[in-house]
Amino acid sequence: MTTHLNQRKEQKRKQILKAAIELFSKQGYGISMDAIAEHAKVSKQTVYAHFSSKDHLFETCIIDKCMTSGLNWDLKSDKRPAHEVLCEYGWLFQSMLLGEEARHTFQNTIRQSDTHPEIAKIFLEQGPKRNIALLSDYLATLVKNGDLPCCEDTEAASMQLLLMLHGRPVYWGFFGFDAGEDETTRRSYINKCVEVFLRGYGYPSHLL
């Protein structure tokens, strides 16, 4: 009985998250909890039973998007060469940003930041800052192992790499345009970004 109840509870949570992600990305933070409940086909009370506030729900949506995009794996435990790890990370990162939901959520966050500054803060904390911290921890491991001898600030280095990884597709996408790059072109760009980044911080050439 307990297992069945837990499964139903988890199913309701997934319904709410799915509905919230869709509505936040399409309509922005101004969407009401009533509308989210209706879209999820649950009661408003059920929504609040899982998420204490709209801020909490929005924050969870951002975290869920990062996790389902594959960006939440333990980089520090990955024993592959650094360029392989970072190229895969870069591909997943750029692909997430190119997704329609991520792009719309970003655009709505910027558009509504004056009236709802709290969502911009949540977006920064659970999106960019979370990814910077994850990447910084991994780079710190490389520094400790002597693989990045020229890297003195792993957090700043992480920001540099993440901004490089946006590339033309993401930048164009922010303005609603398709850069027209196929997978081969995108992967080539990402691989070159990683190579330039690693060489710049002294990564051994023979490992590239």
Backbone as JSON Lines, residues from 0, in Angstrom:
{"i":0,"aa":"M","n":[0.83,-1.2,0.0],"ca":[0.0,0.0,0.0],"c":[0.87,1.26,0.0]}
{"i":1,"aa":"T","n":[1.92,1.27,0.86],"ca":[2.8,2.42,0.96],"c":[3.51,2.68,-0.36]}
{"i":2,"aa":"T","n":[3.97,1.6,-1.0],"ca":[4.67,1.72,-2.28],"c":[3.76,2.32,-3.34]}
{"i":3,"aa":"H","n":[2.51,1.87,-3.35],"ca":[1.54,2.38,-4.32],"c":[1.28,3.86,-4.1]}
{"i":4,"aa":"L","n":[1.15,4.26,-2.84],"ca":[0.91,5.67,-2.53],"c":[2.1,6.54,-2.94]}
{"i":5,"aa":"N","n":[3.3,6.02,-2.68],"ca":[4.51,6.76,-3.06],"c":[4.61,6.92,-4.58]}
{"i":6,"aa":"Q","n":[4.22,5.88,-5.31],"ca":[4.24,5.94,-6.77],"c":[3.25,6.97,-7.29]}
{"i":7,"aa":"R","n":[2.08,7.0,-6.68],"ca":[1.06,7.99,-7.08],"c":[1.54,9.4,-6.76]}
{"i":8,"aa":"K","n":[2.17,9.55,-5.61],"ca":[2.68,10.87,-5.21],"c":[3.75,11.35,-6.19]}
{"i":9,"aa":"E","n":[4.65,10.44,-6.58],"ca":[5.71,10.8,-7.51],"c":[5.14,11.12,-8.89]}
{"i":10,"aa":"Q","n":[4.1,10.38,-9.28],"ca":[3.46,10.64,-10.57],"c":[2.83,12.03,-10.59]}
{"i":11,"aa":"K","n":[2.18,12.4,-9.5],"ca":[1.57,13.73,-9.41],"c":[2.65,14.81,-9.49]}
{"i":12,"aa":"R","n":[3.77,14.57,-8.82],"ca":[4.87,15.54,-8.84],"c":[5.39,15.72,-10.26]}
{"i":13,"aa":"K","n":[5.54,14.63,-10.98],"ca":[6.01,14.7,-12.36],"c":[5.02,15.45,-13.25]}
{"i":14,"aa":"Q","n":[3.73,15.22,-13.02],"ca":[2.7,15.92,-13.8],"c":[2.79,17.42,-13.58]}
{"i":15,"aa":"I","n":[2.96,17.8,-12.32],"ca":[3.04,19.23,-11.98],"c":[4.29,19.86,-12.61]}
{"i":16,"aa":"L","n":[5.43,19.17,-12.48],"ca":[6.66,19.7,-13.05],"c":[6.56,19.86,-14.56]}
{"i":17,"aa":"K","n":[6.02,18.86,-15.22],"ca":[5.87,18.9,-16.68],"c":[5.02,20.09,-17.09]}
{"i":18,"aa":"A","n":[3.9,20.26,-16.4],"ca":[2.99,21.36,-16.7],"c":[3.64,22.71,-16.43]}
{"i":19,"aa":"A","n":[4.36,22.8,-15.31],"ca":[5.0,24.06,-14.94],"c":[6.1,24.43,-15.92]}
{"i":20,"aa":"I","n":[6.9,23.47,-16.34],"ca":[7.97,23.74,-17.3],"c":[7.39,24.27,-18.6]}
{"i":21,"aa":"E","n":[6.32,23.65,-19.06],"ca":[5.67,24.09,-20.31],"c":[5.13,25.5,-20.18]}
{"i":22,"aa":"L","n":[4.43,25.78,-19.09],"ca":[3.78,27.09,-18.94],"c":[4.78,28.2,-18.61]}
{"i":23,"aa":"F","n":[5.78,27.91,-17.77],"ca":[6.8,28.92,-17.48],"c":[7.54,29.3,-18.76]}
{"i":24,"aa":"S","n":[7.85,28.31,-19.6],"ca":[8.61,28.6,-20.81],"c":[7.78,29.39,-21.83]}
{"i":25,"aa":"K","n":[6.48,29.12,-21.88],"ca":[5.62,29.77,-22.86],"c":[5.1,31.13,-22.39]}
{"i":26,"aa":"Q","n":[4.74,31.22,-21.11],"ca":[4.06,32.42,-20.62],"c":[4.82,33.2,-19.56]}
{"i":27,"aa":"G","n":[5.91,32.63,-19.08],"ca":[6.71,33.35,-18.09],"c":[6.21,33.16,-16.67]}
{"i":28,"aa":"Y","n":[6.85,33.91,-15.78],"ca":[6.59,33.74,-14.36],"c":[5.19,34.21,-13.94]}
{"i":29,"aa":"G","n":[4.57,35.0,-14.76],"ca":[3.26,35.54,-14.42],"c":[2.15,34.5,-14.39]}
{"i":30,"aa":"I","n":[2.43,33.3,-14.89],"ca":[1.41,32.26,-14.9],"c":[0.99,31.94,-13.47]}
{"i":31,"aa":"S","n":[-0.3,31.7,-13.27],"ca":[-0.79,31.45,-11.91],"c":[-0.66,29.98,-11.52]}
{"i":32,"aa":"M","n":[-0.63,29.74,-10.23],"ca":[-0.6,28.36,-9.74],"c":[-1.89,27.64,-10.09]}
{"i":33,"aa":"D","n":[-2.98,28.38,-10.2],"ca":[-4.25,27.78,-10.63],"c":[-4.13,27.23,-12.04]}
{"i":34,"aa":"A","n":[-3.5,28.0,-12.92],"ca":[-3.33,27.57,-14.3],"c":[-2.42,26.35,-14.39]}
{"i":35,"aa":"I","n":[-1.38,26.34,-13.57],"ca":[-0.47,25.2,-13.54],"c":[-1.21,23.95,-13.06]}
{"i":36,"aa":"A","n":[-2.02,24.12,-12.01],"ca":[-2.79,22.99,-11.49],"c":[-3.76,22.45,-12.54]}
{"i":37,"aa":"E","n":[-4.41,23.35,-13.24],"ca":[-5.36,22.94,-14.28],"c":[-4.64,22.21,-15.4]}
{"i":38,"aa":"H","n":[-3.49,22.74,-15.81],"ca":[-2.74,22.11,-16.91],"c":[-2.2,20.74,-16.49]}
{"i":39,"aa":"A","n":[-1.88,20.59,-15.2],"ca":[-1.37,19.32,-14.69],"c":[-2.49,18.34,-14.34]}
{"i":40,"aa":"K","n":[-3.73,18.83,-14.4],"ca":[-4.91,18.01,-14.06],"c":[-4.85,17.53,-12.61]}
{"i":41,"aa":"V","n":[-4.49,18.46,-11.73],"ca":[-4.5,18.2,-10.3],"c":[-5.12,19.42,-9.61]}
{"i":42,"aa":"S","n":[-5.38,19.28,-8.33],"ca":[-5.93,20.42,-7.59],"c":[-4.82,21.38,-7.2]}
{"i":43,"aa":"K","n":[-5.21,22.6,-6.9],"ca":[-4.24,23.59,-6.45],"c":[-3.59,23.15,-5.14]}
{"i":44,"aa":"Q","n":[-4.39,22.49,-4.29],"ca":[-3.87,21.99,-3.01],"c":[-2.77,20.95,-3.24]}
{"i":45,"aa":"T","n":[-2.94,20.15,-4.28],"ca":[-1.92,19.14,-4.6],"c":[-0.63,19.8,-5.03]}
{"i":46,"aa":"V","n":[-0.74,20.88,-5.81],"ca":[0.46,21.61,-6.23],"c":[1.22,22.11,-5.01]}
{"i":47,"aa":"Y","n":[0.5,22.73,-4.07],"ca":[1.15,23.27,-2.88],"c":[1.63,22.18,-1.92]}
{"i":48,"aa":"A","n":[1.06,20.99,-2.03],"ca":[1.53,19.88,-1.2],"c":[2.93,19.43,-1.64]}
{"i":49,"aa":"H","n":[3.24,19.66,-2.92],"ca":[4.55,19.27,-3.45],"c":[5.53,20.44,-3.49]}
{"i":50,"aa":"F","n":[5.01,21.64,-3.7],"ca":[5.86,22.82,-3.86],"c":[5.29,23.95,-3.01]}
{"i":51,"aa":"S","n":[6.08,24.44,-2.07],"ca":[5.58,25.4,-1.08],"c":[5.21,26.75,-1.67]}
{"i":52,"aa":"S","n":[5.8,27.1,-2.83],"ca":[5.53,28.41,-3.44],"c":[5.84,28.35,-4.93]}
{"i":53,"aa":"K","n":[5.46,29.39,-5.64],"ca":[5.78,29.45,-7.07],"c":[7.29,29.56,-7.27]}
{"i":54,"aa":"D","n":[7.97,30.28,-6.38],"ca":[9.43,30.36,-6.45],"c":[10.05,28.97,-6.36]}
{"i":55,"aa":"H","n":[9.55,28.19,-5.41],"ca":[10.05,26.82,-5.22],"c":[9.81,25.98,-6.46]}
{"i":56,"aa":"L","n":[8.66,26.12,-7.06],"ca":[8.32,25.36,-8.26],"c":[9.2,25.78,-9.43]}
{"i":57,"aa":"F","n":[9.4,27.08,-9.61],"ca":[10.23,27.58,-10.71],"c":[11.68,27.1,-10.53]}
{"i":58,"aa":"E","n":[12.17,27.17,-9.31],"ca":[13.53,26.72,-9.01],"c":[13.69,25.24,-9.35]}
{"i":59,"aa":"T","n":[12.71,24.43,-8.98],"ca":[12.76,23.0,-9.25],"c":[12.73,22.72,-10.74]}
{"i":60,"aa":"C","n":[11.99,23.53,-11.48],"ca":[11.94,23.37,-12.94],"c":[13.31,23.59,-13.57]}
{"i":61,"aa":"I","n":[14.04,24.61,-13.1],"ca":[15.37,24.9,-13.63],"c":[16.33,23.75,-13.31]}
{"i":62,"aa":"I","n":[16.28,23.27,-12.07],"ca":[17.15,22.16,-11.67],"c":[16.82,20.9,-12.47]}
{"i":63,"aa":"D","n":[15.53,20.63,-12.62],"ca":[15.1,19.43,-13.36],"c":[15.58,19.48,-14.8]}
{"i":64,"aa":"K","n":[15.54,20.68,-15.4],"ca":[15.98,20.82,-16.79],"c":[17.46,20.5,-16.92]}
{"i":65,"aa":"C","n":[18.26,20.94,-15.98],"ca":[19.7,20.64,-16.02],"c":[19.94,19.14,-15.85]}
{"i":66,"aa":"M","n":[19.2,18.53,-14.95],"ca":[19.41,17.11,-14.67],"c":[18.97,16.24,-15.85]}
{"i":67,"aa":"T","n":[17.82,16.54,-16.42],"ca":[17.33,15.73,-17.54],"c":[18.12,15.97,-18.81]}
{"i":68,"aa":"S","n":[18.9,17.04,-18.83],"ca":[19.76,17.31,-19.99],"c":[21.09,16.57,-19.9]}
{"i":69,"aa":"G","n":[21.31,15.87,-18.78],"ca":[22.53,15.12,-18.61],"c":[23.68,15.9,-18.02]}
{"i":70,"aa":"L","n":[23.4,17.1,-17.53],"ca":[24.47,17.97,-17.04],"c":[24.78,17.79,-15.56]}
{"i":71,"aa":"N","n":[24.16,16.8,-14.95],"ca":[24.33,16.66,-13.51],"c":[25.19,15.45,-13.14]}
{"i":72,"aa":"W","n":[25.95,14.94,-14.13],"ca":[26.75,13.77,-13.79],"c":[27.99,14.19,-13.02]}
{"i":73,"aa":"D","n":[28.59,13.24,-12.3],"ca":[29.73,13.53,-11.43],"c":[31.0,13.62,-12.27]}
{"i":74,"aa":"L","n":[31.33,14.8,-12.71],"ca":[32.5,14.99,-13.57],"c":[33.79,14.53,-12.89]}
{"i":75,"aa":"K","n":[33.89,14.78,-11.59],"ca":[35.12,14.46,-10.88],"c":[35.42,12.97,-10.86]}
{"i":76,"aa":"S","n":[34.39,12.16,-10.98],"ca":[34.58,10.7,-10.94],"c":[34.8,10.11,-12.33]}
{"i":77,"aa":"D","n":[34.7,10.95,-13.35],"ca":[34.87,10.47,-14.73],"c":[36.37,10.36,-15.02]}
{"i":78,"aa":"K","n":[36.81,9.15,-15.32],"ca":[38.24,8.89,-15.48],"c":[38.74,9.05,-16.92]}
{"i":79,"aa":"R","n":[37.89,9.43,-17.82],"ca":[38.32,9.63,-19.2],"c":[39.23,10.86,-19.31]}
{"i":80,"aa":"P","n":[40.0,10.97,-20.4],"ca":[40.82,12.17,-20.6],"c":[39.96,13.43,-20.54]}
{"i":81,"aa":"A","n":[40.54,14.51,-20.03],"ca":[39.79,15.75,-19.8],"c":[39.12,16.27,-21.07]}
{"i":82,"aa":"H","n":[39.79,16.16,-22.21],"ca":[39.18,16.72,-23.43],"c":[37.94,15.94,-23.83]}
{"i":83,"aa":"E","n":[37.9,14.63,-23.54],"ca":[36.71,13.83,-23.84],"c":[35.55,14.23,-22.93]}
{"i":84,"aa":"V","n":[35.87,14.39,-21.65],"ca":[34.84,14.78,-20.67],"c":[34.26,16.15,-21.02]}
{"i":85,"aa":"L","n":[35.15,17.11,-21.3],"ca":[34.69,18.47,-21.55],"c":[33.98,18.61,-22.9]}
{"i":86,"aa":"C","n":[34.38,17.83,-23.89],"ca":[33.68,17.87,-25.18],"c":[32.26,17.33,-25.04]}
{"i":87,"aa":"E","n":[32.1,16.26,-24.26],"ca":[30.76,15.72,-24.04],"c":[29.92,16.7,-23.23]}
{"i":88,"aa":"Y","n":[30.53,17.25,-22.19],"ca":[29.83,18.25,-21.38],"c":[29.41,19.44,-22.25]}
{"i":89,"aa":"G","n":[30.33,19.9,-23.08],"ca":[30.04,21.05,-23.95],"c":[28.89,20.78,-24.9]}
{"i":90,"aa":"W","n":[28.86,19.58,-25.46],"ca":[27.77,19.22,-26.37],"c":[26.42,19.22,-25.65]}
{"i":91,"aa":"L","n":[26.38,18.62,-24.47],"ca":[25.13,18.56,-23.7],"c":[24.7,19.96,-23.26]}
{"i":92,"aa":"F","n":[25.67,20.77,-22.85],"ca":[25.39,22.13,-22.39],"c":[24.79,22.96,-23.52]}
{"i":93,"aa":"Q","n":[25.44,22.95,-24.68],"ca":[24.93,23.73,-25.8],"c":[23.58,23.22,-26.27]}
{"i":94,"aa":"S","n":[23.42,21.9,-26.29],"ca":[22.15,21.31,-26.73],"c":[21.01,21.7,-25.8]}
{"i":95,"aa":"M","n":[21.28,21.76,-24.49],"ca":[20.25,22.18,-23.55],"c":[19.83,23.61,-23.83]}
{"i":96,"aa":"L","n":[20.81,24.49,-24.04],"ca":[20.5,25.9,-24.27],"c":[19.73,26.11,-25.57]}
{"i":97,"aa":"L","n":[19.92,25.21,-26.53],"ca":[19.22,25.33,-27.81],"c":[17.79,24.81,-27.76]}
{"i":98,"aa":"G","n":[17.45,24.1,-26.68],"ca":[16.09,23.57,-26.54],"c":[15.07,24.7,-26.45]}
{"i":99,"aa":"E","n":[13.92,24.46,-27.0],"ca":[12.88,25.5,-27.04],"c":[12.48,25.97,-25.66]}
{"i":100,"aa":"E","n":[12.31,25.03,-24.72],"ca":[11.89,25.39,-23.37],"c":[12.94,26.25,-22.67]}
{"i":101,"aa":"A","n":[14.21,25.85,-22.8],"ca":[15.29,26.62,-22.16],"c":[15.38,28.02,-22.74]}
{"i":102,"aa":"R","n":[15.27,28.12,-24.07],"ca":[15.36,29.42,-24.73],"c":[14.21,30.33,-24.32]}
{"i":103,"aa":"H","n":[13.0,29.79,-24.31],"ca":[11.84,30.6,-23.93],"c":[11.9,31.02,-22.46]}
{"i":104,"aa":"T","n":[12.35,30.09,-21.61],"ca":[12.47,30.42,-20.18],"c":[13.46,31.55,-19.98]}
{"i":105,"aa":"F","n":[14.59,31.49,-20.67],"ca":[15.6,32.54,-20.58],"c":[15.02,33.87,-21.05]}
{"i":106,"aa":"Q","n":[14.36,33.86,-22.21],"ca":[13.81,35.09,-22.77],"c":[12.75,35.69,-21.85]}
{"i":107,"aa":"N","n":[11.9,34.85,-21.29],"ca":[10.86,35.34,-20.37],"c":[11.46,35.86,-19.08]}
{"i":108,"aa":"T","n":[12.53,35.22,-18.62],"ca":[13.2,35.68,-17.4],"c":[13.76,37.08,-17.59]}
{"i":109,"aa":"I","n":[14.41,37.31,-18.73],"ca":[14.95,38.64,-19.04],"c":[13.82,39.65,-19.17]}
{"i":110,"aa":"R","n":[12.76,39.27,-19.88],"ca":[11.65,40.18,-20.15],"c":[10.94,40.6,-18.86]}
{"i":111,"aa":"Q","n":[10.87,39.7,-17.89],"ca":[10.1,39.97,-16.67],"c":[10.99,40.27,-15.46]}
{"i":112,"aa":"S","n":[12.27,40.47,-15.69],"ca":[13.18,40.68,-14.56],"c":[12.9,41.97,-13.8]}
{"i":113,"aa":"D","n":[12.33,42.97,-14.48],"ca":[12.01,44.24,-13.8],"c":[10.83,44.06,-12.84]}
{"i":114,"aa":"T","n":[9.83,43.31,-13.29],"ca":[8.63,43.14,-12.46],"c":[8.76,41.95,-11.51]}
{"i":115,"aa":"H","n":[9.59,40.98,-11.87],"ca":[9.79,39.8,-11.02],"c":[11.29,39.52,-10.86]}
{"i":116,"aa":"P","n":[12.01,40.39,-10.16],"ca":[13.47,40.2,-10.02],"c":[13.83,38.89,-9.34]}
{"i":117,"aa":"E","n":[12.89,38.33,-8.58],"ca":[13.2,37.08,-7.88],"c":[13.45,35.92,-8.84]}
{"i":118,"aa":"I","n":[12.8,35.96,-10.01],"ca":[13.0,34.84,-10.94],"c":[14.37,34.91,-11.61]}
{"i":119,"aa":"A","n":[14.86,36.12,-11.82],"ca":[16.2,36.26,-12.39],"c":[17.24,35.7,-11.42]}
{"i":120,"aa":"K","n":[17.04,35.97,-10.14],"ca":[17.96,35.46,-9.12],"c":[17.92,33.94,-9.07]}
{"i":121,"aa":"I","n":[16.71,33.37,-9.11],"ca":[16.57,31.91,-9.09],"c":[17.21,31.3,-10.33]}
{"i":122,"aa":"F","n":[16.97,31.91,-11.49],"ca":[17.52,31.41,-12.74],"c":[19.05,31.39,-12.69]}
{"i":123,"aa":"L","n":[19.64,32.47,-12.18],"ca":[21.11,32.55,-12.07],"c":[21.66,31.51,-11.1]}
{"i":124,"aa":"E","n":[20.98,31.36,-9.97],"ca":[21.46,30.44,-8.94],"c":[21.39,28.99,-9.4]}
{"i":125,"aa":"Q","n":[20.26,28.61,-10.01],"ca":[20.04,27.21,-10.35],"c":[20.43,26.85,-11.78]}
{"i":126,"aa":"G","n":[20.76,27.86,-12.59],"ca":[21.22,27.61,-13.95],"c":[22.71,27.86,-14.07]}
{"i":127,"aa":"P","n":[23.1,29.08,-14.45],"ca":[24.52,29.4,-14.65],"c":[25.42,29.1,-13.45]}
{"i":128,"aa":"K","n":[25.04,29.54,-12.26],"ca":[25.92,29.36,-11.1],"c":[26.1,27.88,-10.75]}
{"i":129,"aa":"R","n":[25.05,27.1,-10.92],"ca":[25.14,25.66,-10.64],"c":[26.12,25.0,-11.61]}
{"i":130,"aa":"N","n":[26.03,25.37,-12.88],"ca":[26.93,24.79,-13.88],"c":[28.37,25.25,-13.68]}
{"i":131,"aa":"I","n":[28.54,26.51,-13.3],"ca":[29.89,27.02,-13.02],"c":[30.52,26.24,-11.87]}
{"i":132,"aa":"A","n":[29.73,26.0,-10.82],"ca":[30.25,25.28,-9.65],"c":[30.62,23.84,-10.0]}
{"i":133,"aa":"L","n":[29.76,23.2,-10.78],"ca":[30.03,21.82,-11.2],"c":[31.31,21.72,-12.0]}
{"i":134,"aa":"L","n":[31.46,22.62,-12.96],"ca":[32.64,22.62,-13.82],"c":[33.89,23.03,-13.05]}
{"i":135,"aa":"S","n":[33.74,24.0,-12.15],"ca":[34.87,24.47,-11.36],"c":[35.44,23.35,-10.49]}
{"i":136,"aa":"D","n":[34.56,22.54,-9.91],"ca":[35.02,21.42,-9.09],"c":[35.84,20.43,-9.92]}
{"i":137,"aa":"Y","n":[35.39,20.21,-11.15],"ca":[36.1,19.29,-12.03],"c":[37.47,19.86,-12.41]}
{"i":138,"aa":"L","n":[37.51,21.14,-12.75],"ca":[38.78,21.76,-13.11],"c":[39.74,21.77,-11.93]}
{"i":139,"aa":"A","n":[39.2,21.93,-10.74],"ca":[40.05,21.91,-9.54],"c":[40.73,20.55,-9.39]}
{"i":140,"aa":"T","n":[40.03,19.49,-9.78],"ca":[40.61,18.15,-9.75],"c":[41.77,18.04,-10.74]}
{"i":141,"aa":"L","n":[41.58,18.62,-11.93],"ca":[42.64,18.62,-12.93],"c":[43.86,19.41,-12.44]}
{"i":142,"aa":"V","n":[43.59,20.55,-11.79],"ca":[44.68,21.37,-11.24],"c":[45.45,20.57,-10.19]}
{"i":143,"aa":"K","n":[44.72,19.9,-9.32],"ca":[45.33,19.11,-8.25],"c":[46.2,18.0,-8.82]}
{"i":144,"aa":"N","n":[45.77,17.43,-9.95],"ca":[46.53,16.35,-10.59],"c":[47.69,16.87,-11.44]}
{"i":145,"aa":"G","n":[47.83,18.19,-11.53],"ca":[48.92,18.77,-12.29],"c":[48.65,18.9,-13.78]}
{"i":146,"aa":"D","n":[47.37,18.71,-14.18],"ca":[47.03,18.76,-15.61],"c":[46.72,20.15,-16.12]}
{"i":147,"aa":"L","n":[46.42,21.09,-15.21],"ca":[46.15,22.47,-15.62],"c":[47.05,23.41,-14.82]}
{"i":148,"aa":"P","n":[48.33,23.38,-15.08],"ca":[49.29,24.15,-14.26],"c":[49.13,25.66,-14.34]}
{"i":149,"aa":"C","n":[48.48,26.16,-15.38],"ca":[48.35,27.62,-15.53],"c":[46.99,28.15,-15.04]}
{"i":150,"aa":"C","n":[46.18,27.28,-14.47],"ca":[44.84,27.7,-14.02],"c":[44.88,28.04,-12.54]}
{"i":151,"aa":"E","n":[44.75,29.31,-12.22],"ca":[44.8,29.76,-10.83],"c":[43.41,30.01,-10.26]}
{"i":152,"aa":"D","n":[42.42,30.19,-11.11],"ca":[41.06,30.48,-10.65],"c":[40.1,29.59,-11.46]}
{"i":153,"aa":"T","n":[39.72,28.47,-10.89],"ca":[38.88,27.52,-11.63],"c":[37.47,28.04,-11.88]}
{"i":154,"aa":"E","n":[36.98,28.91,-11.0],"ca":[35.64,29.47,-11.2],"c":[35.63,30.4,-12.4]}
{"i":155,"aa":"A","n":[36.64,31.27,-12.49],"ca":[36.74,32.18,-13.63],"c":[36.95,31.39,-14.92]}
{"i":156,"aa":"A","n":[37.78,30.35,-14.84],"ca":[38.03,29.52,-16.02],"c":[36.75,28.82,-16.48]}
{"i":157,"aa":"S","n":[35.94,28.38,-15.54],"ca":[34.67,27.73,-15.87],"c":[33.75,28.69,-16.6]}
{"i":158,"aa":"M","n":[33.69,29.92,-16.13],"ca":[32.87,30.93,-16.8],"c":[33.37,31.16,-18.22]}
{"i":159,"aa":"Q","n":[34.67,31.23,-18.4],"ca":[35.23,31.42,-19.74],"c":[34.8,30.3,-20.69]}
{"i":160,"aa":"L","n":[34.94,29.06,-20.23],"ca":[34.61,27.93,-21.09],"c":[33.12,27.89,-21.41]}
{"i":161,"aa":"L","n":[32.28,28.11,-20.43],"ca":[30.84,28.07,-20.65],"c":[30.39,29.14,-21.65]}
{"i":162,"aa":"L","n":[30.97,30.32,-21.55],"ca":[30.62,31.38,-22.5],"c":[31.09,31.03,-23.91]}
{"i":163,"aa":"M","n":[32.26,30.41,-24.01],"ca":[32.76,29.97,-25.31],"c":[31.81,28.92,-25.92]}
{"i":164,"aa":"L","n":[31.32,28.03,-25.09],"ca":[30.5,26.91,-25.56],"c":[29.13,27.34,-26.09]}
{"i":165,"aa":"H","n":[28.7,28.54,-25.75],"ca":[27.42,29.02,-26.3],"c":[27.48,29.0,-27.83]}
{"i":166,"aa":"G","n":[28.51,29.58,-28.38],"ca":[28.69,29.6,-29.82],"c":[27.61,30.36,-30.58]}
{"i":167,"aa":"R","n":[27.74,30.34,-31.89],"ca":[26.79,31.02,-32.76],"c":[25.35,30.5,-32.6]}
{"i":168,"aa":"P","n":[25.12,29.18,-32.52],"ca":[23.75,28.68,-32.44],"c":[22.95,29.24,-31.26]}
{"i":169,"aa":"V","n":[23.59,29.27,-30.09],"ca":[22.88,29.76,-28.9],"c":[22.69,31.28,-28.98]}
{"i":170,"aa":"Y","n":[23.73,31.98,-29.39],"ca":[23.65,33.44,-29.49],"c":[22.56,33.85,-30.47]}
{"i":171,"aa":"W","n":[22.55,33.23,-31.64],"ca":[21.51,33.51,-32.63],"c":[20.13,33.12,-32.08]}
{"i":172,"aa":"G","n":[20.09,31.98,-31.38],"ca":[18.82,31.48,-30.85],"c":[18.18,32.41,-29.85]}
{"i":173,"aa":"F","n":[18.99,33.15,-29.08],"ca":[18.44,34.1,-28.12],"c":[17.59,35.16,-28.81]}
{"i":174,"aa":"F","n":[17.9,35.43,-30.08],"ca":[17.16,36.42,-30.84],"c":[16.09,35.78,-31.75]}
{"i":175,"aa":"G","n":[15.91,34.48,-31.57],"ca":[14.87,33.78,-32.32],"c":[15.28,33.32,-33.7]}
{"i":176,"aa":"F","n":[16.59,33.29,-33.98],"ca":[17.05,32.88,-35.3],"c":[17.8,31.55,-35.23]}
{"i":177,"aa":"D","n":[17.7,30.79,-36.31],"ca":[18.42,29.53,-36.43],"c":[19.75,29.81,-37.13]}
{"i":178,"aa":"A","n":[20.86,29.45,-36.5],"ca":[22.18,29.7,-37.08],"c":[22.46,28.78,-38.26]}
{"i":179,"aa":"G","n":[21.64,27.75,-38.42],"ca":[21.8,26.87,-39.57],"c":[23.0,25.94,-39.5]}
{"i":180,"aa":"E","n":[23.49,25.67,-38.28],"ca":[24.64,24.79,-38.13],"c":[24.18,23.35,-37.87]}
{"i":181,"aa":"D","n":[24.77,22.39,-38.6],"ca":[24.41,21.0,-38.38],"c":[25.24,20.43,-37.23]}
{"i":182,"aa":"E","n":[24.97,19.17,-36.88],"ca":[25.65,18.56,-35.73],"c":[27.17,18.53,-35.9]}
{"i":183,"aa":"T","n":[27.63,18.21,-37.12],"ca":[29.06,18.13,-37.37],"c":[29.75,19.47,-37.12]}
{"i":184,"aa":"T","n":[29.12,20.55,-37.59],"ca":[29.68,21.89,-37.4],"c":[29.69,22.27,-35.93]}
{"i":185,"aa":"R","n":[28.62,21.96,-35.25],"ca":[28.53,22.28,-33.82],"c":[29.57,21.51,-33.01]}
{"i":186,"aa":"R","n":[29.68,20.24,-33.27],"ca":[30.65,19.42,-32.53],"c":[32.08,19.88,-32.8]}
{"i":187,"aa":"S","n":[32.36,20.24,-34.04],"ca":[33.69,20.72,-34.39],"c":[34.02,21.99,-33.62]}
{"i":188,"aa":"Y","n":[33.06,22.9,-33.54],"ca":[33.27,24.15,-32.79],"c":[33.52,23.86,-31.32]}
{"i":189,"aa":"I","n":[32.71,22.99,-30.73],"ca":[32.86,22.65,-29.32],"c":[34.22,22.01,-29.05]}
{"i":190,"aa":"N","n":[34.61,21.1,-29.91],"ca":[35.91,20.44,-29.74],"c":[37.06,21.44,-29.8]}
{"i":191,"aa":"K","n":[36.96,22.4,-30.71],"ca":[38.01,23.42,-30.83],"c":[38.03,24.33,-29.6]}
{"i":192,"aa":"C","n":[36.85,24.66,-29.07],"ca":[36.78,25.48,-27.85],"c":[37.5,24.78,-26.71]}
{"i":193,"aa":"V","n":[37.21,23.49,-26.55],"ca":[37.83,22.72,-25.47],"c":[39.35,22.65,-25.66]}
{"i":194,"aa":"E","n":[39.77,22.43,-26.9],"ca":[41.21,22.34,-27.17],"c":[41.92,23.67,-26.86]}
{"i":195,"aa":"V","n":[41.35,24.77,-27.33],"ca":[41.93,26.09,-27.06],"c":[41.98,26.35,-25.56]}
{"i":196,"aa":"F","n":[40.88,26.02,-24.88],"ca":[40.78,26.23,-23.44],"c":[41.86,25.44,-22.7]}
{"i":197,"aa":"L","n":[41.97,24.15,-23.0],"ca":[42.93,23.3,-22.29],"c":[44.37,23.72,-22.59]}
{"i":198,"aa":"R","n":[44.67,24.02,-23.85],"ca":[46.02,24.47,-24.2],"c":[46.37,25.77,-23.46]}
{"i":199,"aa":"G","n":[45.39,26.65,-23.36],"ca":[45.62,27.94,-22.71],"c":[45.97,27.81,-21.24]}
{"i":200,"aa":"Y","n":[45.48,26.75,-20.61],"ca":[45.78,26.55,-19.18],"c":[46.85,25.48,-18.95]}
{"i":201,"aa":"G","n":[47.57,25.15,-20.03],"ca":[48.75,24.29,-19.87],"c":[48.51,22.81,-19.85]}
{"i":202,"aa":"Y","n":[47.37,22.38,-20.36],"ca":[47.09,20.94,-20.4],"c":[48.12,20.26,-21.32]}
{"i":203,"aa":"P","n":[48.68,19.12,-20.92],"ca":[49.72,18.45,-21.73],"c":[49.27,18.19,-23.16]}
{"i":204,"aa":"S","n":[50.05,18.64,-24.12],"ca":[49.69,18.52,-25.53],"c":[49.53,17.07,-25.98]}
{"i":205,"aa":"H","n":[50.33,16.18,-25.4],"ca":[50.27,14.78,-25.84],"c":[48.98,14.09,-25.39]}
{"i":206,"aa":"L","n":[48.22,14.73,-24.48],"ca":[46.95,14.14,-24.03],"c":[45.76,14.61,-24.86]}
{"i":207,"aa":"L","n":[45.99,15.59,-25.74],"ca":[44.9,16.11,-26.55],"c":[44.69,15.24,-27.79]}
